[in-house]
Amino acid sequence: MPRVYFCTVLWVVVVMAVLSTQSFDENSDVGDIPSHAPPYSPPQSNSPRSTIAIPQPPGPLSIQEEASTPKKGQNTVPIVHHLLDHHAQQKNLPHELKSKHCAKCRPKKGNVSLPHFCQSYAPGSNNGVKYDFNKEDGREGYLTAIPPGPLPLVLCAIGQRFHGPGGQSYVWYNIIQVRKFNPPETMDIYLALADSIAEEANTTNLAAIHKVKVVRESELRTSEWQAYLDVFYIQGYMHPGGNRQTGHKKFNQHVSERFYTLLSIIQKYSLEHVLHLENDVLLYSEWRPVLEAIAACQVELGSTIPSLKGIIPGVLYIHNAASLRLLTQFITDLLSCGPSFGESLQAGYANDMTYLMNYYQYFGSRKLFALPAWEHAKGENCIYDRMPHWLWDAASFGQWYSFSPPGKMEPPKHIRNAMKGRFLDATPPEYMTWEVDEKGRKYPKWKGYRLLSLHIHAKNLWRFLS
């Protein structure tokens, strides 16, 4: 670690301590990240703290149970259907694309053929498509074994807007938190950055401190990535860090572009069993035991699904390059049909979240699995059945508490309204609380469930470090 004057270090600590007591200002910048996380006492509630998990009975979201006798060698846990997979089954996207939306597909000049989903019903008019999240029987051994040694985490902060409003420099707080539970001997961290950001002295210093492999964007460009850029268009403008004039004008592009970045890194370094976190997500667990539950359920891609509106890839599990390539090709195909097709398929905005939902509705849970993010009934989610007291945050808890001023438990009205209609409503009086493990690390809990992550939408990640 480079030497600095004591007064400089003291000034940084004082400034960060002040920041941790203030409400979030979207025009503030994280700036240089100290080598050690600033001290923080997470917000506490006056409600009783749960010390044991109390799984809730299935509510109206669990709508059907199959009690048929399993065949020899099959899973003996009855399948419980959730509103999510029931809706996908009823929607029948393979048929809907071919019979309705593909009539508006207008490929750009030079594309001589329609996407595969407009040429046939493949994978069929729901024929053979599995939407529930119970274990897929009869496929044991089709996934590769989890290797010993460090497991890969891939982060992506591409683009020139890294510092200042709408920038992504807070990714270093993400990394600080990851290292609390996953030291270098158990996890390799890859961070994709624009070349100019990768070459900054501050980047070099922080990467050395936290043992991060920085990968330059220019090393990752592929024909698949370029094909995406050639057909990309904005449907519903997103502009964090300001408005249409001052906000991050390429944010729409980058949120889906990162899938192609991830694919390039996975191919470049021959990675398998990859964890990807969005830059504003904090991890509160060792990764290997969670991965073992995911792999036991034969997951190819896994992400968090808060509602029927979309899939939030704040957390994304990727088995291998082939698992992700099917998604990137699907996104490219969707975009290649042009804006009229896009509006027909998805009225209003479309982005990475809606593309992922379309992907699940087309290919089913064999290709995209729900990571446990709400209270499941037994037999509803294979991963949850193996880790019944653990949940991922699908932008519920992170939204509620990061937008709540310190010492208070209520965010602005638009955040409170966003909780409604989700599979898990984080609205108190069931408060999120904090506990400390045997190594002195803080982690969040809710109703007895240990939260594996928090998705800090307000970008004030320093307030929630362990």
N, C-alpha and C positions, 0 to 999 in steps of 0.2 A: 504494500500500500504506500503511495507517495507521501512524503512528509508534508505537513502543513503546520502553520503557526497555531499555537494553542488558542489565541484570541479568535482566529477564524473558525475553529471547531466550536468554540463556545457560542459564537454568533449564530452558527447554523443550528445548534441545538435549541437556542432560545427562540429563534424564528420558527422552527418546526413545532416547538411546544405551543407557541401562540397559535399557529395554524390549526393545531389539533383541538383547540377550544373554540374555534370560530365556525360559523355555518359556511357551507360551500359557496364559493364564488366561481361561477363558470368561466370568468375571465382571468382567473389566477392560473399560474403555471407551477407545476411541481418543482421545476428547476433541478439543480444537482441533487442527487440522492445521497444522503449520508451512508457510510459503510454499515452503520448500525441503525435499526429502526428507532425512531423517537419514542420516548415512553408514552404510554397511553392507557387510560382506564376506560374500557368500553362502557357504553351506556347501560345502566342497570335499571331494573324495574322493582317496584315494591311487591310484585306478585310472588307467591310461593314458588320456589324453584323445584322443578320436577327432578327426581333423582333416579327414577326408573322409567323405562319406555312403556307406554300404555297404548298399544295399537288400537286405533278406533275401528268400530265395525264398518263394513262397507255401506256407504250411503247410496243415494240415488244414482251416483256416477257408475257404480258397478251394477250392470243392468241385466246380466244373463249368466247362468252357470250351466256348464255341460257336465252332467253326472254319468255319462256313458262309461261302460266298463273299458278300461284301456287294454290295448292289445299287448301281447307279450313283448317285454322290453321297452314299452312306452312309459312315459311319465305317469305316475299314479296320482298326481295332484290334479284335481278337476280344473278345467280352464274357466276362469271368471272373466267375462268380457266387460270392458270399460266403455264409457261413452265415446272415447277417442277411436277405438278400433271399430265400434259399431257404426260410427259416422262415416269412417273411411269405406267400410263395406257397402253402406247404402249409397254413398256418393258415386262409387264405381268409376273412378277417374280414367282408367284405360278406355272404357267405352265412351265416356263423356268427351275425351280429347278427340277421338276419331269421329264421333257423330256430330259434334258441335263446334269445338274450338278450332280444329284443324282447317276448317273452311276459310278461316281468316289468316292462316299462316302464309306469310309472304317473305320467303327467304331473300336475303340480300343478293344482289347481282353477283354471279360467280358460283353461288350454291346451286348445284344442278338437281339436287334431290331434297325431298322433304325429310324431316327427322323421322327416326324409326317409329316413334309413337303415332305418327300420322300415316304411316304406310300399312300398319297392321294393328291387331289388337294385342300384340305381344306386350307383357307376358300373358295376355288373355283378358277377356271380359270378366275379371276377378277369378278366372280359373287358375287355381294353384297359388293365388296370392294370399298370404297369411298376414293378418293384421293384429292379432292378439300378441301379448308379450309374455306368454308362457314359454317354456323351453320347447325348442323345435326338436321333436323326437327323431331318432334314427340318423342323426348327423354327427354323432360323436367322432372326434378325431379329425374333423375336416379343418379345424383351425390349428395353427402351429402352436407348439408349447411355449410357455413363457420362459424366456432364457434367464439364467442367473446373471447377477451383475446389475449395473445401472440400467434403469428403464428410461425411455425418451419422453421428454416434454418439449413440444414445439410451440413457440410463441411467434407472433407475426405483427410487426409494427412498420410495415412498408410505407412508402410515400415520403414526401419532403416535409410534411407538416408534423413535426415531432415535438417541437417546443412551442409554448404559448397556448392560447385558447384553441380548443379543438385538436391539440397535439396529443401524443401518446407517451410522453416521457414517464407517466405514472406506471408504465409497465415494470419499472425497476422496483416499485413497491410490491407488485405481484411476485417478482422473483425473490425479494427478501422474505416474503411470507412462505413461498414454496420451500425455501431452504430451511425454514424452521422445522419442517416435518420430513423433508427429503434432502439430506446432505448429498454432496457429490458422489459418495460411494454407492448411493442407491438410485440416483437420478441424474441423467445427462440433460442439460437444458440447451436448446437451440433457439436462437433469436434472429429472425430475419429483419434486416434494416436496410433502408436506402443507403447507397454507398457513402454519401456525404456524411450521414449520421454515424455509420459504422466506423468511419475514420476519425471521428472526434476523440480528443484525448480523454474526455469524461467517459465516453463509451468504453474505451480500452481499459481504463482504471476500474470501472464498475464490473466489467466482464471478468477481469482478473480476480477481483475480490470475491465475487459470487460464483466463480467457475462456470461461466457461460460461454458457449460456442456461438460467436456472432457470424452470421452468414450474410454476405452482401447480396442485395437484390439482383445485381447484374450477373451473379453466378447462377441464378435460378430461372431465368427466362427460358421458356420452352415454346414449341409450336402450339401446344395445348393452351398455354397461357395467352399467347398472341391471338389464338382463335377466339377466346373469350373477349379480349379487348376489341376485336374487330366487329363484334355483334352487340356489345354492351350498349344499353340505353337506360336512362333514368325514368322510372315509373314511380312517382311520389318522392319528392325531394326531402332528404334528411341533411341537416346542416349543424352538427354539434359545434359548440364554441362560438355561437353567434347566430346571424340570420343568413338569408340567401346571399347577401353581399359580403359579410365578414366571416361566415361559418366555413367549415371544412367542405369545400366544393366537391372533393373527390371521395367523400365518405361513402356514398352509395356504391361507387365502383369498388372501393377497397374491401367492404364487408364481404363481398362474394369473391373478390379477387384473391383473398387470403386462402381459399380452398386450393387454388392452383399453386400458390406459394407453398402451402403445406405438402401438396403432392410432389413438388420439385424437391423439397428437402428430404422427404421420405424416400424418394427414388435415389437421390444423390448419396445418401448415407445408408441405404438399405435397411431402413427402420421398420420394425413391427411392434404391435401393441403400443401405439402412440397415444399420449394424452395431449390434447390441445386446449388451452384456456384462452378466452378473450382477455385482453390486457387489463380490464377492470374487474377481473374475478380473482378472489383470494381463496386459496386452498388450505384446509384445516385437517389434513390427514396424510399419513403415509399412503403412497399410491399402490404399492404391491398388493396388500390384502384386498383393496377395492378391485384392482385389476383381476385378481383371481376369481372373484365372484362374477365379473363381467365375462371373462373368458369361459367360465363353466357354463354360461348360458349361450355360448356360441354366437356372440354378437360380432357383426362386421363393422357397423357404425352405430354409435350410441350418442344420444344427446338429450337435452332437457326440453320437455314439452309443457308449457304452462297452461295452454288452452287450445281450442280448436282453431284459433286464428293463425297460429304459426309455431315454429320450433325455434327456440332461442339457443344457438350453438355457443353459449358462454362456456360450456363444457362439451367437448367432443372427443369420443374415443374412436380411434381408427385402427382397425386390425392390421391392414397393410396397404400398399399402393393400389392394388386392384380394387379394394373396398372403396377407396376414395375416388379412383378414376371413373367409376360408374356414375358417381355424383357429379363430378365436374363436366363430364360429357352431357349429362342430362341438363345441367344449367345452361351450357352452351347451346344445346338444341332448343331449349325454351326461348332463349334470347334471339336465336337465329330466325325465328318466325316473325319478329318485329312487334311494334307497339300495339297494333290492332289485335293481334293474337293475345298479347299480354293482358290487355284490358278485358278481353273476353274471358280469359282463364281466371284472372284475379282482379276484380274491380277495385279501383283505388290504388294504393301503394303496393309495390312488389319489391322484395329484396331477399337477402339470404334466408330470412325466417320463412317467408312464403315459399321460396324455392324448395327448402327442405321439407315443408309440409306436403308440397306437390310430389316430391320424391317418395316420401313415405306412402302417400295415397296411391301412387302408381306401382311401386315395387313391394310395399308391405314391410313388415317387421323383420323379415329375413335380411333385408338390406339396411334398415334404419330402426333401431331399437330405442325404446324410452328408458332413459336412466331414471331411477326412482326419484320423483320430485313432488309426490303427494302421498297421502296415506292410502296404501293399497290393501285390498283384501287378499288373503292367501290364495294363490293360484292366479292372480292377476298379473304379476310381474315376476319373472324368474329371478332377477337380480335382487329384488326386494325380499323374496322368500329366503335368500341366502344371507342377506344383511338387513333384517327387518327393523332395526333401530337406527338406520342411517338414511339421510335424505340429502339430495343436492338442492341448491337454491336455484329455482328457475326465475330469477330476477324479482322475486317477491320480497323476501326478507332484506336483501340488499337495497332494493328500492325504498322500502319503508323506512329503514333505519339510517341510510346514508343521507336521505333528504330531510330527516328529522334533526333539528338543532340539538347539540349536545345537552343532555339532561332532560330532554323532552321525548315524547313517544308519538308524536303526530306530525307527519309530513304535510306538504301542501295538498289542497283538495284534489288536484288532478292525479296525484300519486295515490291518494286514498281510493279514488274512483277506479284506478287501474287494477286494483286488487279484485274487483268484482268480476265474476265470470270466469275466474281462473279455477283450475282443479284444486289448488291450495290457496286459500285466502289467508294472508299473513296478518290481517287486521287484528290488533289486540281486542279483548283482554288477555288472550293467551300470548304472553310476551316472550320474545326471544331473550334468553338469559346467557350468561357466560360461566363456564367452569374451567378448571385448570387440571391438566393431566399430571402424571407422575414425574414428568420432566419439566414442569413449570410452564407449559405452553397453554395459552388461553384458546378455547374453542367455543363456538356458539351451540346452544341447544334450544329446542322448542318442543314443548309437550313431551319431554323425555327422549325425543329424537336428537341424535347428534347430527348437526349440519356439516356436510363435507365441504361446503363452499358458501361464499357470499358474493353475489354479483352487484358490485358497488357502482350503480349507475351515476351517482353524483361525482364520481371520480376522486373522491377524497379518501383514497385507500389507506392513507396513513392513520386514519382514525380507528381502523379495525384490524391492525396488525396484532399478532399473538404476543 
